[in-house]
Amino acid sequence: MKTIIKNTILIIFSFLLLSCNEELVEQTQTGVLKGKVVKRGSNEPLANVKIFTNPTTKTVFSASDGTFEISDIPIGNYSVKAELSGYLANFTSVNFQTQNQLVTIVFEMEDDESLNSSPTIPELLSPIDNSENQPLSVELTWNSTDPDSLDVLKYRLIVKNNLNTDVLEVKDLLDKHYTLKDLKFGVSYFWQIAVSDDIHPEVLSAVSKFTTNTVPANRFHYVRKQSGNLYIVSSNDTGDNFQFTALANNSWRPRKNNNAGLIAFLRTEGGGTHIFTAKPDGSDVFKVTSVPLGGFNSYELDFAWKTNGKELIYANFDKLYRINKDGSGQELIYTTPDGSLISECDWSYDGSKIALKTNDFNGYNSKIYIIDMLGNVIKTVLSGVAGGSGGLDFSIDGNYLVYTHDVSGYQDGNYRQLDSHIFIYNLMDNTVRDISTESEKPNGTNDLDPRFSPNNAQIIFTNTSNDGISQRNVEMVDINNSGTDLERTSLFSNAEMPDYE
């Protein structure tokens, strides 16, 4: 009997012990929680984010790449919370149902805007308000700060003017400066800065004003080349200059007329070469011609104003036209009797005669002669010589004509010149003066594109190597002296086709 009782107690104890072990095994079943914390919108990983659960298990912090892991989480339902200063706390629910279950989550955390401050009001630094005589390229500078030192500030520039209703707006600037280019002379500009941290509404600065220089009375105009295009530069005696025509257009041969208050020039449009005019500041560009200029080489073509500033003359192959500056009244006034091409022309100051340079389709067999307004030849200046020639310009009194001729007589298919000299032809006694020899032109160079100064005391011209590829420079020589002691003065480097009015 004692044995039976003893065995029964042993069985009951074993059963209870087994039951307790099974219950303990169930309580130790766990899972693993893995995740990542990023900033909402940019998905930028966030480090040092506090991650913890409710009911409480473990507290961990996200790594530099935003990842985190909580292991040995007992089976059950949990709320997981993410906290980081400056961001709104985030919650999510997870459920562990089986042993070693892996649950992954992603927290997207938003800025806590209630803790963020707006940027400071932008302070406009330069140019100072109401400043005058500003150049046509002005650097605007300003300052604004972020009190939180964390936000990326973006700026918006707004510019208006008193000339028209145009509004320039430049967005998403990260720097605190911006350069305004291609401004107009004598115009007042009003500018304002708006700053944003992408959290708060934009903060606007006050409005500041500056005014550019008035249009300078520049007497010199010349041509430069950039990116394959020719453009015109306006300059004064001290070398202060501005770009008169845009780089996007191919423009050359500036010719200023003070009576018209305009500068005429040649420009390529639609495959043709046309005369355009513009005000001295480069504004109000106007196309004068409908019938284009034409000849053996567009860059060797030239045209001329009438002194009163109302008309111009130009050539289309063997024909010479007169046209009003507004493009009206085009009239054929002369045709070459032998079909030769008119490449250059000049109209005397008194309007009584016209100088012409003609040539064949290769630019040679040139002839320079003067006609009256009825088309009668009244003077032959150059004829029957080999080599290139050109550069016609009457003196103010009409008694002299300056021109160039390549005395080497060289001719090829590229219209290359080897030794171009400047000559002054005296219409009163038919004598010729070699200015290049008198001013000791450097060997291996060409003197081209001569023009009388407004008082006839100097000649302005282009000098360049005869290799055809070297830099061209504008020089001037005083012709009041005689002999071989005329001094050459360098005026503008990397320049050609000068005009002096």
Buried (B, 14 or more C-beta within 10 A) or exposed (E): EEEEEEEEEEEEEEEEEEEEEEEEEEEEBBBBBEBBBBBBEEEEBBBEBBBBBEEEBEEBEBBEEBEBBBEEBEBBEBEBBBEBEEBBBBEEEBEBEEEEBEBEBEBBBEBEEEEBEBBBEBBBEBBEEEEEEBEBEBEBBBBBEBEBEEBEBBBBBBBBBEEEEEEEEEEEBEEBEBEBEEBBBEBBBBBBBBBBBEEBEBBBBEEBBBBBBEBBEBBBBBBBBEEEBBBBBBBEEEEEBBBBBEBEBBBBBBBBBBEBEBBBBBBBEEEBBBBBBBBBBBEEBBEBBEBBBBBBBBBBBBBBBBBEBBBBBBBBBBBBBBBBBEBEEBEEBBEBEEEBBBBBBBBBBEEEBBBBBBBEEBBBBBBBBBBEBEEEEEBEBBEEBBBBBBBBBBBBEBBBBBBBBBBBEBBEEEBBBBBBBBBBBEBEEEEEBBBBBBBEBEEEBBBBBBBBBEEBEBBBBBBBEBEEEEEBBBBBBBBEEEEEEBEBEEBBEBBBBBBBB
